[in-house]
Every structure is written in C-alpha cells, then in structure tokens.
Amino acid sequence: MNMPPGKKNNKVSEEDARGKTPSKLYTMVVYLMGGPMCAEFEGTIISRTVQIRGEQTLENLHEAIFKAFDRFDEHLYEFLFGVGPDDRSAVYSLPAEVEFRGQDEEMAGDVRTTTIDSLGLEAGRAFGYRFDFGDDWLHQIDVTAIEDYSGKGKYPKITKKVRKSPPQYPDEDDE
C-alpha cells in the first residue's frame, strides 16, 4: 500500500501482533485396527476424526484418542512411525515405557515434549498408535489435512465419530 510521505503504516499483521507465525491445524482420522473386540465390532470400520494444533504434543493427541474411544482406565501407550501402523522404526512414548520395548530399541522421542509440528507430517501420511500393552489396542492414524490456523478454540477436538466404541474391556457388557 502506498503511503503519503511522512505517514507510517500502523497496521500490524496478525502474525506480528501475536509474535509468531500462524499455527498449523492437523486433521487426523484414527482407525481402530485391532484389540480385544467382541463379535459385534469385528470386521467393522470404527474411526474418530481429531483436529489438533501443531504446537500440541503427542501426549495431547493420546488424551484426545483416549477420550474419543470412551476409555476410562489409563494404560501405557506409544506412537509408531515407519511403514504401516505397526512399524517400530521410530517409537515415541513415555520414558517409563522402556521396559516394555526390546532392550535394543531406542525411543525416538518423549510424547510429553514431542510436538505434532516437529514430526514433519504431511497430508496422506499414516502412523500407528498402540494403547494398553496387555490388551494391545492398535490404531492407524491418517493425516488427512494440514492447514494454517490462527483462530481460537480448544484443541484437540473430536469432530466426527464413526460407530460406537467397543468396551475397553471385552467382558464389560457381560457383567
């Protein structure tokens, strides 16, 4: 914009006003791939769509998935990056989970401090999430969109649910 001589443009961009560049907003579809499901849930597609900001952590993503699948009992978990949802090429977890991995397997990062932005994700990328190492709930997470975001709102956010969640423990419905 051309300004008359001696006049300053006092308009401050939103980027400058916030002191940082706009955040990225990731949209991910989390598919339940395996676990101790009763017959009612076998062979069906069960998914949740989650949106999360780039500066949030894998721990925040875990909390959203935990809530999205109506779980109530916390267990250990990990995120798996490689080729396919169960490839252990790069494992992100809590340091306390070391005893559950192979002795020679190194942790790629701590879920509490690893941000979504730091993973270098792209739309079309898939990775894994494993919850409860005893019952072994396996999920595939597909990154479906990444967009600039400078709005407000509470994230992570569950935006869609496909089918009801299977019980966390298969015997729950029998009691």
Sequence and secondary structure as in RCSB ss.txt:
>XXXX:A:sequence
MNMPPGKKNNKVSEEDARGKTPSKLYTMVVYLMGGPMCAEFEGTIISRTVQIRGEQTLENLHEAIFKAFDRFDEH
LYEFLFGVGPDDRSAVYSLPAEVEFRGQDEEMAGDVRTTTIDSLGLEAGRAFGYRFDFGDDWLHQIDVTAIEDYS
GKGKYPKITKKVRKSPPQYPDEDDE
>XXXX:A:secstr
    TT       HHHHHTS  EEEEEEEEEEEESS  GGGTTS  EEEEEEETTSBHHHHHHHHHHHTT  S  
 EEEEESSSTT  SEEEE GGGGGGS TT  EEEETTT BSGGGT  TT EEEEEE TTT EEEEEEEEEEEEE 
    SSEEEEEES    SSGGGGG 
